[in-house]
Amino acid sequence: MVSLTRSSSTRARNGAARGSVALALLALVVPVVAYAAAVRLQRVTLVQATAAVSGSIVLGGVAVLLARRGLRNVERTLGRAGGEGSARAGRLLGMLALCVGLTAAIALGVYALLNLFG
């Protein structure tokens, strides 16, 4: 038997691991773009930019979930799927994006309370 079987063919790709890195990087770019828009554009205020940064919470959360799926794929295929490093990086970057988004959301909430009672 010289033909290739499914288990001996080329490596399967771990799309979840790659997707987690891509979404986490996007979630980390959102605050930079929002702040740059607030500085450069007169129509965008810093409060609006901070509200946009809160979108990093969603993107970071999805990145963490995709990284979890990617790590599960690696475990399920006994490492043949590859992408363990990408999944770990996606999880780390996703958690960082979650922290940035939560910090922005807390800052926006404190600002709203200070404007309401101050």
N, C-alpha and C positions, 0 to 999 in steps of 0.2 A: 504494500500500500504506500504509494508515493504521494497521493493527493493530500491536500491540506484539509484538515477538519476545522470546525469552527473554533475549537480551543487552541489550535496551533497557527491560525491565520494572524493577520496583522492585529496589533493592539487595538482594543476598543477605546473610543474616546470618552472622556468623562466631561460631558457638556455642562453638568451642574457645577463642577468645580471651576470651569472657565467662566461660566455665567456669574458665579459668586464674586470672582475677582473683578469682572467688568462692572457689575452693579455697585460693588463697594467703592471702586474708583470713581464712578459717576456720583455716588453719594458724597464723596469727599471733594469733588469738584464743585458741586452745587453751592456750598458756602462761599467759595472764592469768587465764583461768578456773581452771586447775589451781592456780595460786598463791593465788587468792582462796578456793578450796575448802580449801586447806591452812590458811589463816589463820582462816577462819570456822568450819569443821567440825572437831570434835574427833576424828572417826574417820579423817580424811585427814591423813597425815603429809606432811612436805615431801619425803621420799624417794619416796613414792607419787606426789606431784604431779610430781616431776622425771621419774619413769618415764612418766607420762602425756604430758609435754611431748615425749618422744621420738617420739610419734605425729606430731609436726610434720614429721618426716623424710619419712614416707610422703606426707602431704598436700602438702608442698612439692615433693617429687619429681614427683608427678602434675601439680601446677600447672605446673612447668617443662615437662613433656612436652606438656601441652595448649597451652601458649604456643608451643611449637615447631610443633605442628600448626597453630595459628592463623596463625603467620607464614608457614608453607608454603601455607596457603589463600590468604593475601593475595598471595603471589608467583605462585601458580598462576593466579589470576583477574586478574592484572595490576592489583590494587588495588580491583577492583570489589566484592569481598567485604567490604571495610572491616575495622575492628577491629585495625589495625596498632598503634595506641597502646595498646589494651587488652591485646594480646598482649605488648607490651614491658613494660607495667606488671605483668602477671601473671608474666612471667619474672623481673623484678626482685624482686617480693614473694615469689615462690616460692623464689628463691635465698636471700633473707633468712630465710625460714622454715626452709629447710634448714640454714642456719648456726645458727639458734637451737636446732633439734632436735639437731644434732650436738654442739653445746656442752653441752646438757643430758645427752646420752648419755655424753659423755666425763666430765662431772662425776659422773654416777651410777657409771660404771666406776671412777673414782678413789676414790670413797667406799667402794665395795665392796672394793677392794683394801686401803684403809686399815683397814677393819673386819676383813678377813681376816688381815692380817699385823701389825696394830697392836694 
